[in-house]
Amino acid sequence: MTYKQRLKSEGYARYRGAVDASVYEYFNCDCSWKAEWYLKDGHYRCCGCKEKCETREPDGFQLFLDLN
């Protein structure tokens, strides 16, 4: 099972919002073009490279309005 498959099986959903460059600067990311972020309960995880960065800090991630 790949890391991406494991995230999906744990209930993470693909984060499709915009991610600010400051997030990649914080992680000192050299391959931001490969980033694939997943989100669950305010926990962001990336599976774009071997580093598998993660954060609970929402700064730099596009916020969505709850229209319910």
PABA-403689 format. One line per field, with one value per residue: residue in one letter; y, x, z of N, C-alpha, C in turn. Coordinates in nm, 3 decimals, decimal comma, always signed. Each point is the difference from the previous one (the first is absolute). Layout:
<pts>
r <- (a ...)
npy <- (Y ...)
npx <- (X ...)
npz <- (Z ...)
capy <- (Y ...)
capx <- (X ...)
capz <- (Z ...)
cpy <- (Y ...)
cpx <- (X ...)
cpz <- (Z ...)
</pts>
This chain:
<pts>
r <- (m t y k q r l k s e g y a r y r g a v d a s v y e y f n c d c s w k a e w y l k d g h y r c c g c k e k c e t r e p d g f q l f l d l n)
npy <- (-0,118 +0,090 +0,100 +0,031 -0,127 +0,001 +0,119 -0,045 -0,110 +0,098 +0,028 +0,011 +0,125 -0,008 +0,079 +0,068 +0,060 +0,131 -0,026 +0,089 +0,077 +0,074 -0,085 +0,012 +0,129 -0,012 -0,087 +0,113 +0,003 -0,096 -0,068 +0,127 -0,014 -0,082 +0,107 -0,090 +0,098 -0,059 +0,001 +0,003 +0,050 +0,085 -0,122 +0,074 -0,089 +0,003 -0,049 +0,120 -0,021 -0,041 +0,134 -0,012 +0,126 +0,049 +0,056 +0,063 +0,071 +0,066 +0,072 +0,068 -0,056 -0,006 +0,096 -0,088 +0,061 -0,024 -0,047 -0,088)
npx <- (+0,085 -0,027 +0,082 -0,018 +0,011 +0,106 +0,037 -0,030 +0,065 +0,081 -0,060 +0,122 -0,030 +0,007 +0,096 -0,102 +0,019 +0,015 +0,127 +0,016 +0,082 -0,057 -0,095 +0,032 +0,000 -0,108 -0,042 +0,048 -0,114 +0,073 -0,108 -0,033 +0,058 +0,056 -0,027 -0,045 -0,081 -0,010 -0,130 +0,011 -0,115 +0,030 +0,026 +0,100 -0,001 +0,127 -0,030 +0,051 +0,068 +0,124 -0,003 -0,110 +0,008 -0,016 -0,121 -0,022 +0,101 -0,117 +0,096 -0,040 -0,102 -0,051 -0,072 -0,091 -0,102 -0,053 -0,058 +0,019)
npz <- (+0,000 -0,091 +0,023 -0,129 -0,029 +0,081 -0,051 -0,120 +0,034 +0,043 -0,115 -0,045 -0,032 -0,130 +0,038 -0,050 +0,115 -0,004 -0,024 +0,096 -0,068 +0,096 -0,035 -0,127 +0,022 +0,076 -0,092 -0,053 -0,069 -0,055 +0,031 +0,016 -0,118 +0,088 +0,070 +0,087 +0,036 +0,119 +0,029 +0,132 +0,040 -0,098 -0,040 -0,045 -0,100 -0,032 -0,119 -0,024 +0,111 +0,016 +0,007 -0,074 -0,037 +0,122 +0,014 +0,112 -0,043 +0,004 +0,057 -0,107 +0,065 -0,122 +0,057 +0,036 -0,055 +0,118 -0,108 +0,095)
capy <- (+0,118 +0,123 +0,102 +0,066 -0,094 -0,007 +0,122 -0,013 -0,101 +0,059 +0,102 +0,128 +0,038 +0,084 +0,144 +0,056 +0,145 +0,060 -0,005 +0,115 -0,030 +0,004 -0,136 -0,072 +0,064 -0,048 -0,137 +0,001 -0,098 +0,018 -0,061 +0,039 -0,036 -0,138 -0,006 -0,049 +0,015 -0,068 +0,067 -0,068 +0,064 +0,107 -0,053 -0,001 -0,088 +0,001 -0,125 +0,030 -0,048 -0,089 +0,070 -0,019 +0,110 +0,010 +0,113 +0,033 +0,145 +0,030 +0,116 -0,030 -0,086 +0,071 -0,032 -0,015 +0,034 -0,108 +0,055 -0,078)
capx <- (-0,085 +0,079 -0,033 -0,123 -0,110 -0,019 -0,070 -0,140 -0,066 -0,017 -0,104 +0,050 -0,051 +0,093 -0,019 +0,006 +0,010 +0,130 +0,100 +0,089 +0,144 +0,056 -0,004 +0,116 +0,118 +0,008 +0,052 +0,122 -0,034 +0,063 -0,081 -0,140 -0,080 -0,046 -0,082 -0,137 -0,042 -0,121 -0,052 -0,096 -0,017 +0,096 +0,135 +0,043 +0,113 +0,043 +0,064 +0,063 +0,138 +0,035 -0,003 -0,135 -0,022 -0,133 -0,020 -0,136 -0,008 -0,072 +0,055 +0,052 -0,095 -0,122 -0,116 -0,125 -0,119 -0,096 -0,127 -0,112)
capz <- (+0,000 -0,006 +0,101 -0,045 +0,025 +0,145 +0,041 -0,042 +0,084 +0,133 -0,006 -0,053 -0,131 -0,077 +0,018 -0,134 +0,009 -0,027 +0,107 -0,016 -0,007 +0,135 +0,055 -0,054 +0,059 +0,139 -0,003 -0,081 -0,102 -0,130 -0,107 +0,021 -0,117 +0,018 +0,121 +0,003 +0,138 +0,046 +0,118 +0,087 +0,131 +0,020 -0,008 -0,139 -0,027 -0,140 -0,044 -0,127 -0,004 +0,111 +0,128 +0,058 +0,094 +0,059 +0,090 +0,044 -0,015 -0,123 -0,071 -0,132 -0,071 -0,034 +0,082 -0,071 +0,077 +0,019 -0,047 +0,056)
cpy <- (+0,125 +0,097 +0,070 -0,090 -0,009 +0,123 -0,009 -0,100 +0,050 +0,114 +0,136 +0,021 +0,091 +0,146 +0,065 +0,152 +0,047 -0,008 +0,111 -0,045 -0,002 -0,138 -0,078 +0,061 -0,049 -0,140 -0,012 -0,103 +0,036 -0,055 +0,031 -0,035 -0,142 -0,013 -0,052 +0,000 -0,073 +0,061 -0,089 +0,071 +0,105 -0,043 -0,016 -0,089 +0,003 -0,134 +0,019 -0,049 -0,085 +0,066 -0,016 +0,104 -0,001 +0,117 +0,009 +0,150 +0,035 +0,120 -0,044 -0,093 +0,078 -0,047 -0,008 +0,036 -0,123 +0,055 -0,079 +0,081)
cpx <- (+0,090 -0,046 -0,131 -0,122 -0,030 -0,075 -0,148 -0,075 -0,022 -0,101 +0,046 -0,059 +0,101 -0,036 +0,020 +0,004 +0,141 +0,089 +0,101 +0,146 +0,065 +0,001 +0,123 +0,131 +0,021 +0,062 +0,131 -0,011 +0,065 -0,084 -0,148 -0,089 -0,055 -0,101 -0,141 -0,043 -0,130 -0,039 -0,099 -0,001 +0,107 +0,146 +0,037 +0,122 +0,030 +0,064 +0,068 +0,143 +0,027 -0,007 -0,133 -0,031 -0,143 -0,006 -0,147 -0,025 -0,068 +0,055 +0,062 -0,088 -0,130 -0,116 -0,125 -0,116 -0,091 -0,138 -0,120 -0,079)
cpz <- (+0,000 +0,109 -0,036 +0,026 +0,150 +0,051 -0,035 +0,087 +0,142 +0,000 -0,047 -0,139 -0,068 +0,021 -0,136 +0,000 -0,031 +0,124 -0,029 +0,000 +0,138 +0,067 -0,045 +0,052 +0,142 +0,006 -0,077 -0,112 -0,134 -0,115 +0,020 -0,118 +0,010 +0,114 -0,027 +0,146 +0,026 +0,134 +0,074 +0,134 +0,029 -0,002 -0,147 -0,014 -0,150 -0,033 -0,135 -0,012 +0,125 +0,137 +0,074 +0,108 +0,052 +0,096 +0,042 -0,014 -0,133 -0,078 -0,132 -0,082 -0,022 +0,088 -0,086 +0,090 +0,010 -0,034 +0,050 +0,100)
</pts>
